[in-house]
Amino acid sequence: MSTNASTNREYAQYLANAFKEVDWPIPPYLQLGGFLSPLAKAIKDAATADAKLTIVRARLSGAYNGSYLADMYLDRYSKIPHVRDFARQIDESIRTYFCGYTFNAVTGLLPVIEGTIRKMATSHHRDGGQGTRKLNDELQALVDREEQSPHCYGERLVMLEAFRDFVRDRLLQNTDRYVGLDQLNRHGLLHGIFDNF
């Protein structure tokens, strides 16, 4: 690995560790220097978990505004293989969010995440299974494939690892064992146990 690639991976790991402090993977498609770096530093510098969470919520809600999400929907979500199969759900969840129904917007996106992972598994001739048990296996397979690729890119690998860890340890964690900061837990949300996310 070249020095530059090593530095990129180390910096991506710094970002992953900062966002892990607030139970988030590295937010994709946001500017590294102009947005993610200052946000990671603010998270690291905040004294308490509540302060860290307040910072990330405020800044991400500002970044993911209507114009940004409309651009992402038109230029990415409706075009990326497997994700585009859920274009209607994504569109309706975005609209629902901006109508003030945040709970329904988030719960509407949970099947999109699961369905996209399952479709990716099927496209690689793997069984995505029923329920959520095999989703973690598929995310590990994505990490493994990136690690074994002759074109492995350190930043991408770290982002995949951070997403895998977020899904495994937070989103799909057994609700009884969930200890996250913001209750972004699939089972807790869908079964009405959590509402502070």
N, C-alpha and C positions, 0 to 999 in steps of 0.2 A: 504494500500500500504506500502510495506516495505521501510526502509530508503534508501536502495540501489536502489530500483525501483524509489523512489521519486527523488533521486540524478540523476539517468539516465535520467528521464524525464526533470528535470531542465536543465541538460547540453544539451540535445537535443533541448530544447526551446531556450537556448543561441545560438546554431548553427542556428536554424531556424530564429531567430531575426537578426543575422549577415547576413545571405544570403538574407533575405528580404530587407536589405538595398541596394542590387544590383539587386532586382527583380528576385531572384532565389529561388527555393525550395532547401532543403538540397540535394546536389548531392549524389545519392545512390552508393553503392558498392565501396566507396573509404575509405581508412584507416582513422579511427577516430583520433588517436593520431599523426600519421605520416603525415597526409595531411589535413584533415578537420579542426582540432583544430588550427594549425598555420595559415591556410587560413582565418578562421573566425576572429582570432585575428588581422590579417593584414587588413581585411576589416574594423573592428571596429576602428582600430588605424588610418586609412587613414583620412586625413583632409577634402577631398571634395568628392562629388559623382563621379566625373570623375576619381579621383585617385582610389576610391574603385572599380569602374568598370574596370579600366585598370588592377588592381591586379587580379581580379577574371578571367578576360578573359585570361590573360597570364598564370596563373597557371592551369586553367581548360583545356586550349588547350594543355598544356604539359602533363596533366594527361590522357586525352583522346587521346592518341597517337594510331598509327596503331596497334601495338601489343596488347595494352589493349582492343581496340574495337574488334579486331579479337577474342580474348579470350572471351570477353563478348558475342559476336555473337554465337560462337560455344558452349560455356558452359551455357549460360543463355537464350539469346533472342530466340534461335531456339528451346528451350525446355520448356519454361514457358507457361502454358496453356493461351490461348487467344493471347499472344504476338507472339507465334510461328506461328500463322495463318498469320502473316505479315512478315515472315522471308525474303521473296524475297525483299519486299520494304525496309526493314532494311538493308539488304546486299547491295542493289543498292545505297541506300543513303550513306552508309559508303564509298563505292567505289567512288561515285560522289564527296564526300567531299575531299577525298585524290587525286582526279584529279583536285582539285582547284575550283570546282563549288559549293561553299558553300551555295549560295541562293537556288539552286535546291536541295541540300542535306537536308536543313532544311525544305523546303516546302514539300519534299517527305515524311518526318516523321510526318507531322501534321495529315494526315489521319490515320496513325498508332496509334497515341495517341487516337484519336476519336474512331476509330474502336475497339481498345482494351477495352475502357470504355464501348462501346455499347455491346460488346460480354460478358463482365462481368455482365452487367445488365440483358441480356437475360438469362445467366446461373443461375441467381437468380430470374427468372420469373418476371423481371421488364421491363418496356418499355423504351428503350434508346432513342426513338423518332427519328425524322428527324431533320436535322440541328444541332445546338449546344445547344439549350435551355435546354434539359434534361440532358446534360452531367454533369452540376454542381450538379443536384439532385443526380445522381449516385455517384459522388465523396463524397457527404454528406452522402449517405447511407453507403459507405465504412467506413467513420469515425464513424458513429453511430454503425455499426456492431463491429468495434474494441472496442469502448467504452463499449459495452454491453457484450463483450466476457469474459468468465471466465478466459481466458488466455490473457487478455489485457496486452500489453507490452508498457510501456510509451514512449520509443524511437520510436517504430513503429507508435504509435498514433500521435506523434508530426510530424513525416515525412508525414503521410497521411494528417494531417491538413495543413501542409506547402504546399503540392502539391495541395490540394483542393483550398487553397487561391491563389496560383500562377495561376492555371487554371482559376479560377473565376475572379480574379482582374487584371490579366495581359494577359494571353493567349487568353481568350475568352471575354475580356472586349470590349464593344462597342468602335470602333475605334475613334469616335468623343470625347469620354470621356477618352481615354487612356492617361495616364501621366507617363508611365514607363520610365526608364533610357535607355533601349537598344532596344526598339521597337519590342520586341519579342511578337507580337500580331497577332494571326491567321488571322483575317480579314484584318489588315493592310498589312500583307505580301502577302496573296493570291490575294488581289486586287491591288497590286502594289503601295500602299501608303507609306509603310515603307521599308527601305532597310538597316538600320543601326542596326543590331542585332548581 
